[in-house]
């Protein structure tokens, strides 16, 4: 399925020659079985990192040092592509985020330490599916389940709570189709998320915010006591969140636009930033939406877009246009969003140079005149041209 890319054909031979097994692993298998082209293809093998290095070096394949070696991952570069190949492993010690591993040649044991059944399958290069935990069945039935016992999997790595939500939003058909014991395990272990770094949480949270069932999943985060540990406000505005997630469904919002509907004020944005270390642009978008979502709205009458256009024309900041587009998505103004996206921002046609030519000489007078003409131009809906504006000045 489009996987036999350039260098890919070269791998199996190297491994076969030495009697090592090589299979596609994890997310790529899930994607291929769902008919989706995988973004990354990871491999698993019975060869150890040392054996792989020796094998690749002898074959003249370039290795990239990605510091994955102690976890068993070797990255080989062939034909402008990186291939990650990881030795089968067992977790010996886990601390809720990282694991000390030992290598194994047992495929079942490796599958056992993966998070969700749909992510625990292997695909042989001959097309054989190795599926120890009914992952394919779950994928067909659109069920998201942990491998083995949910609480054990979660305690190995608390981030798996958010991965559960993310894949639920990606694969499940209906909101609310969870196994009660899974939700119980998530609730009992929610506190573990407090120890996970903000940046990593934000990566997962953004994917959840752009997936399906987002309203259901965020409500669930509050019900299961997760919200407080990942920087969300204790008293998040869930009614507004439900309304906005409906507004925004097909408008490709930024994650921050969706999330801001939970916030009651700017402190909520600041607290989120303290916990998750969001980017400056994301923080400013959140602050912008909180500040303007209520009073910057469409005008009644023939020019509903005018308030947004005026705001943009008065603004001295570079990102105002994209923030206004996000505000229109937030407000569910699909029609106005389209118009605003198509609106070419006009440039003010008069310059100080024009005024000097008309005999206005002092800098102060030029400044005042330009300001007055700008107001006149704005009142005309930015339609007056240079001639019309200058004739106002003569009057």
C-alpha positions, 0 to 999 in steps of 0.5 A: 500500500504505497509502503514499498518506497525507495529504500524500503525494499532493501531492509528485509533482505538485510534482516532475513540474511541474518535470520532477524524478523522485521515487522511494521509496528503500532500506529502505521498498522492501525492506519493501513488497516483503516485505509489511511496513509500513515505519516510515519512507518515504524518497524519492530525487530528481533535484532538488538541495536548493536546487531542492527548497527553492525548490519547497517554499517556493513551495508553502507547505510547511514545511521542517524544519532537520535539518542533512541538507542538505550530504548532500542531504537535505531534510525537509518536514513535511505533515499531521503527518508528516515526509518525507525527500527526498534528492538522488541522490548519489555518494560522493567521499571516504569515511573509514570512517564519513562521506562527502563527496558530490556530487549526480547525476541517475544512479539507478544511481550512487546505488544503487551506493553503498548497502550491501546489495542488498536496500537498494539498490532504488527504487520509482517512484510508478507501481509500477515497481521499479528494481533495479540489483543483483538486490536483489529476487531476493536478497530473495525468496531471503533472501540478504544480499549487499553491493552490488558488492565487499564490502570496498569497501562495508565500507571506505566505512563499517565500521558496515556489518559490523554492518548485514550481521549485522542484516539477516542476522538479519532476512531470512535463513532459515538460519544459516550461509548466507553467501558465503565472500568476504563473511566474508573481507572482514568478517574483514579489515576488522573492525579498522575497527570500533574507530574507530566510536563506541560509541553507534552500535555499541550501536544496531546490536548491540541489534537483532542481539540481538533478531533471528533467528540471534543465537547463530550471528551472535555466534559468527561475531563471535568467529570473524571477530575482531569481538568485541574491537572492539565491547566484547565480552569476549575470552573470552566464554562462548559455551556459556552464550550458546548455552544462554540464547539457546535459553531466551529465544527467545519471551520478549521479553528485553531486549538486555542480558539476552541479552548478559549470558550472554556475560559471566563477571563484572562486569568484562565489564559495566564494559568493555562500558559503557566501549566502548559507553556503555550506559544506566545501567539497562542496566548495572545489569541486566547487573550484577544478572544476573551477580550473581544468575543462579546462586544466585537460583533456584527453590525445590524444593517447592510454592512454586518462586517464593518465593525471587524473591518474597522477594528482591523484598520485601526489596529497597529498589530501584525496578527490582527487579521488572523485573530479576527478570522478566529473570532468569527469562527468562534462566533459561528459566523460562517458567511462573514468569515468567508467575506472577511477572508476574501476582503482585500485590506485597502491601503490608505490612499493619501500620504504626507507627500500629497499634503506637502504638494498642496502646500501644507508644510508643518509636520503637526498640521500634516499629522492632524490632516492625515488623521482627519482624512483617515476618519473620513475615509473610514466613514466612506467604508474605505471607498474614497480615493485620493482625489475625493479625499484631497478635495475634502481637505480643500473644503 
